[in-house]
Amino acid sequence: MTTTDLRVDEGYAPATGGVGMYWRSLGQGGTPLVLVHAGFGVAEAFGDVLDRLAAGRRVVAVELQGHGHTADVDRPFSWDAPADDVAALVRHLGLGPADPMGYSLGGGVCLRAAIRHPEVVRRLVVSAPCRRDGWFPDVLAGMDQVGAAGFEVMRQTPMYAAYAAVAPDPDGFPVLMDKTGALLRTPYDWSEEVRGITAPVQLVYGDADGIPPAHAAEFFALLGRGLRDAGWDGSGRPASRLAVLPGRPHYDVSSSPELAQVVDGFLG
C-alpha cells in the first residue's frame, strides 16, 4: 500500500507560544499514532515506514517549531515546549489518548510529552536516550559543533533540500541550526521521571547506534523492565519492550522496515 491508497489530510494546529504546528495525516482507524521527526527533519522523514504504519491506523506526522512547514517563532528551543506543542496538537485534533513515536530529537520530545502530559498518551515509542550522556562521547562532541557556522556544509544535504522545499522562510535554516545546537548542548537527565511513566513504552535502537546498548538496557530497567525472567510460560512478560535492530546505525533506524514491524507488534 502506498500514500496514493491512503486517506491523506493536513493542516495546522494551534500549539503553545504562538506556534502553528503543521501536521500531515495518513490512513484511518485505530489509535492515532503521532510521529515526531529528528532534528532538521520533516514529516516525510520516516520514509516508507510511515506508509507501512498507516496501513492499519491513522498516522499523524508533525513538524516541530522551525522545521518544515512550521514557521519559527521568537522562542528558544527547549525539550518541554515542543512536548507541550505535541500534547496541544493531540487535544486540538481530538486524538487522545494517542501513541506518540519519536526518533532522536523527536524521541526526547515524545518522552517529555509522556512525562508532562500522561493523559494524552496510551503507548509510547522512543528512539533516544533518557539522559544527555546516554550518547557516545564522539556523538556529543559532534552535537557541540552544531550551529550556523556549519550551514554551507548542511546546504548540500538532503535534509536542507527537504526543508527548503516547504519552509515558509527558506532562509531560516541557519537560525534553525543555532537553536538546535543550543538545545543539543543543554544537559538533561530524566531518569527519575522515567521511573514514573505508567504507559507501556517501546524502546528502539540500532546495534550500531549513537546510543550504546548499555544505555538502552539502563533505560529499560528504569521502566521496571528487564529485571527478571518472564517465566516458562511468559506470564511475567512486561508490557514495555526493548528492540535492538541488527546492522542499523542511528541514522537508519527511522526508515528501516524492521522499525515498522516492531512498532506494529507493540501497538497492536
C-alpha positions as CSV (number, residue, x, y, z in Angstrom):
1,M,0.0,0.0,0.0
2,T,1.3,3.5,-0.8
3,T,0.2,7.0,0.1
4,T,-2.0,7.1,-3.1
5,D,-4.1,4.3,-1.5
6,L,-4.4,6.0,1.9
7,R,-6.6,8.8,3.1
8,V,-4.5,12.0,3.4
9,D,-5.3,15.1,5.4
10,E,-3.1,18.0,6.5
11,G,-3.4,21.3,8.4
12,Y,-2.0,23.4,11.2
13,A,-2.8,23.1,14.9
14,P,-2.5,26.0,17.3
15,A,0.2,25.0,19.8
16,T,1.9,26.8,22.6
17,G,3.8,30.1,22.3
18,G,2.2,31.1,19.1
19,V,3.4,28.1,17.2
20,G,1.1,26.8,14.4
21,M,2.2,23.2,14.1
22,Y,2.0,21.6,10.7
23,W,0.6,18.1,10.6
24,R,0.0,15.5,7.9
25,S,-2.3,12.6,8.4
26,L,-2.3,9.3,6.6
27,G,-4.7,6.3,7.0
28,Q,-7.6,6.0,9.4
29,G,-8.9,3.9,12.2
30,G,-7.3,2.5,15.3
31,T,-5.5,4.5,18.0
32,P,-3.8,7.5,16.3
33,L,0.0,7.3,16.0
34,V,1.7,10.7,16.3
35,L,5.2,10.7,14.6
36,V,7.8,13.2,15.6
37,H,10.9,13.6,13.4
38,A,14.6,14.1,14.4
39,G,16.4,17.5,14.3
40,F,16.2,19.2,10.9
41,G,13.6,16.7,9.8
42,V,10.2,17.0,8.1
43,A,7.0,14.9,8.2
44,E,8.3,12.6,5.4
45,A,11.5,11.8,7.3
46,F,10.2,8.3,8.2
47,G,10.1,7.3,4.6
48,D,8.2,4.1,3.7
49,V,7.8,3.4,7.5
50,L,5.1,6.0,7.5
51,D,3.1,4.2,4.8
52,R,3.6,0.8,6.4
53,L,2.3,2.1,9.8
54,A,-0.7,3.9,8.2
55,A,-1.9,0.7,6.6
56,G,-3.7,-0.2,9.8
57,R,-4.2,3.1,11.7
58,R,-4.3,6.8,11.4
59,V,-0.8,8.2,11.5
60,V,-0.2,11.9,12.1
61,A,3.3,13.2,11.3
62,V,4.1,16.6,12.7
63,E,6.7,19.2,12.1
64,L,8.2,21.0,15.1
65,Q,8.8,24.7,15.6
66,G,11.0,26.0,12.8
67,H,11.0,22.7,10.9
68,G,9.4,22.1,7.5
69,H,6.1,23.8,7.1
70,T,6.0,25.0,10.7
71,A,7.2,28.6,11.0
72,D,9.7,29.6,13.6
73,V,8.7,31.9,16.4
74,D,10.6,34.1,18.9
75,R,11.1,31.2,21.3
76,P,14.3,29.4,22.0
77,F,14.3,25.6,21.6
78,S,13.8,23.5,24.7
79,W,12.6,20.0,25.5
80,D,9.4,20.9,27.3
81,A,8.0,23.5,24.8
82,P,7.7,21.1,21.9
83,A,6.4,18.4,24.2
84,D,3.6,20.8,25.2
85,D,3.1,21.5,21.5
86,V,2.6,17.8,20.7
87,A,0.1,17.5,23.6
88,A,-1.7,20.6,22.3
89,L,-2.0,19.0,18.8
90,V,-3.3,15.8,20.3
91,R,-6.0,17.7,22.1
92,H,-6.8,20.0,19.1
93,L,-7.3,17.1,16.7
94,G,-9.1,15.0,19.3
95,L,-6.6,12.2,19.0
96,G,-6.1,11.3,22.6
97,P,-5.1,9.2,24.2
98,A,-2.7,8.7,21.3
99,D,0.5,6.8,20.7
100,P,3.4,9.3,20.3
101,M,6.5,7.9,18.5
102,G,9.7,9.9,18.3
103,Y,13.2,9.4,16.9
104,S,16.4,11.1,18.0
105,L,15.4,14.7,18.9
106,G,11.8,13.8,18.4
107,G,12.2,10.9,20.8
108,G,13.2,13.3,23.5
109,V,10.2,15.4,22.7
110,C,7.8,12.4,22.9
111,L,9.4,11.3,26.2
112,R,8.9,14.7,27.7
113,A,5.3,14.7,26.4
114,A,4.6,11.4,28.2
115,I,6.2,12.8,31.4
116,R,4.4,16.1,31.3
117,H,1.1,15.1,29.8
118,P,0.5,11.4,30.6
119,E,-3.3,11.8,30.0
120,V,-2.7,12.2,26.2
121,V,-0.5,9.1,25.9
122,R,-1.7,5.5,25.6
123,R,1.6,3.9,24.4
124,L,4.9,5.5,23.7
125,V,7.7,4.6,21.2
126,V,11.1,6.2,21.7
127,S,14.4,6.0,19.9
128,A,16.5,8.4,22.1
129,P,18.4,8.4,25.4
130,C,16.9,9.4,28.7
131,R,19.9,11.5,29.7
132,R,22.3,13.5,27.6
133,D,25.4,11.4,28.3
134,G,23.5,8.4,27.1
135,W,25.0,9.3,23.7
136,F,28.5,8.1,22.8
137,P,31.2,10.8,23.6
138,D,32.0,11.3,19.9
139,V,28.3,11.9,19.1
140,L,28.2,14.5,21.9
141,A,31.3,16.2,20.5
142,G,29.5,16.4,17.2
143,M,26.5,18.0,18.8
144,D,28.7,20.6,20.4
145,Q,29.6,21.8,16.9
146,V,26.0,22.2,15.6
147,G,25.3,25.8,14.6
148,A,25.0,28.2,11.8
149,A,28.8,28.1,11.2
150,G,28.2,24.7,9.5
151,F,25.4,25.9,7.2
152,E,27.5,25.7,4.0
153,V,28.0,22.0,4.6
154,M,24.4,21.4,5.5
155,R,23.3,23.3,2.4
156,Q,24.5,20.3,0.3
157,T,22.5,17.7,2.3
158,P,19.0,16.1,1.6
159,M,17.9,17.5,5.0
160,Y,18.3,21.0,3.8
161,A,16.7,20.3,0.4
162,A,13.6,18.9,2.1
163,Y,13.5,21.9,4.4
164,A,13.9,24.5,1.7
165,A,11.2,22.8,-0.5
166,V,8.4,23.6,2.1
167,A,9.7,26.1,4.7
168,P,7.8,29.4,4.9
169,D,11.2,31.1,5.3
170,P,13.8,29.1,3.2
171,D,16.5,31.4,4.5
172,G,15.8,30.4,8.1
173,F,17.9,27.3,8.2
174,P,21.0,28.9,9.9
175,V,18.7,30.1,12.7
176,L,17.3,26.6,13.0
177,M,20.9,25.3,13.3
178,D,21.8,27.7,16.0
179,K,18.6,26.9,18.0
180,T,19.0,23.2,17.6
181,G,22.7,23.3,18.6
182,A,21.8,25.2,21.8
183,L,19.3,22.6,22.6
184,L,21.6,19.7,21.9
185,R,24.2,21.2,24.2
186,T,21.8,21.6,27.1
187,P,22.4,19.0,29.9
188,Y,19.5,16.8,30.9
189,D,18.8,13.6,32.9
190,W,15.2,12.4,33.1
191,S,16.0,9.1,34.8
192,E,13.8,9.7,37.9
193,E,10.9,11.0,35.8
194,V,11.1,7.9,33.5
195,R,10.5,5.7,36.6
196,G,7.1,7.4,36.9
197,I,5.9,6.6,33.4
198,T,2.9,4.3,33.6
199,A,2.2,3.9,29.8
200,P,3.8,0.9,28.1
201,V,7.0,2.0,26.3
202,Q,8.7,0.5,23.2
203,L,12.4,1.5,23.1
204,V,14.0,1.0,19.7
205,Y,17.7,1.3,18.8
206,G,20.2,0.1,16.2
207,D,23.1,-2.2,17.3
208,A,25.4,0.4,15.6
209,D,23.5,3.4,17.1
210,G,25.0,6.5,18.6
211,I,23.4,5.3,21.8
212,P,25.2,2.2,23.2
213,P,23.2,-0.9,24.1
214,A,24.3,-0.5,27.7
215,H,22.2,2.7,27.9
216,A,19.3,1.0,26.2
217,A,19.4,-1.6,28.9
218,E,19.7,1.0,31.6
219,F,16.7,3.0,30.2
220,F,14.6,-0.3,30.0
221,A,15.5,-1.0,33.7
222,L,14.3,2.5,34.7
223,L,10.9,1.5,33.3
224,G,11.0,-1.5,35.7
225,R,11.7,-3.9,32.8
226,G,14.4,-6.4,32.0
227,L,15.0,-7.1,35.7
228,R,13.8,-10.7,35.9
229,D,12.9,-13.8,33.9
230,A,9.3,-13.8,32.4
231,G,8.8,-17.4,33.4
232,W,8.5,-20.6,31.4
233,D,5.0,-19.6,30.2
234,G,5.9,-15.9,29.6
235,S,3.4,-14.8,32.1
236,G,5.9,-12.3,33.5
237,R,6.4,-10.7,30.1
238,P,6.4,-6.9,30.6
239,A,4.1,-4.5,28.7
240,S,7.1,-2.3,27.8
241,R,9.6,-3.7,25.2
242,L,13.1,-3.2,24.1
243,A,14.2,-3.8,20.4
244,V,17.7,-3.6,19.0
245,L,17.7,-3.6,15.2
246,P,20.6,-5.6,13.7
247,G,23.0,-3.8,11.5
248,R,21.4,-0.4,11.9
249,P,23.2,2.8,12.7
250,H,21.4,5.7,14.3
251,Y,20.6,7.4,11.0
252,D,18.9,4.3,9.5
253,V,16.6,3.4,12.4
254,S,13.7,5.7,11.5
255,S,13.4,4.5,7.9
256,S,14.1,0.8,8.4
257,P,11.4,-1.8,7.6
258,E,12.2,-3.6,10.8
259,L,11.0,-0.5,12.7
260,A,7.5,-0.7,11.2
261,Q,7.3,-4.4,12.2
262,V,8.4,-3.8,15.7
263,V,6.0,-0.9,16.2
264,D,3.1,-2.7,14.7
265,G,3.6,-5.6,17.0
266,F,3.8,-3.3,20.0
267,L,0.8,-1.0,19.3
268,G,-1.5,-3.9,18.3
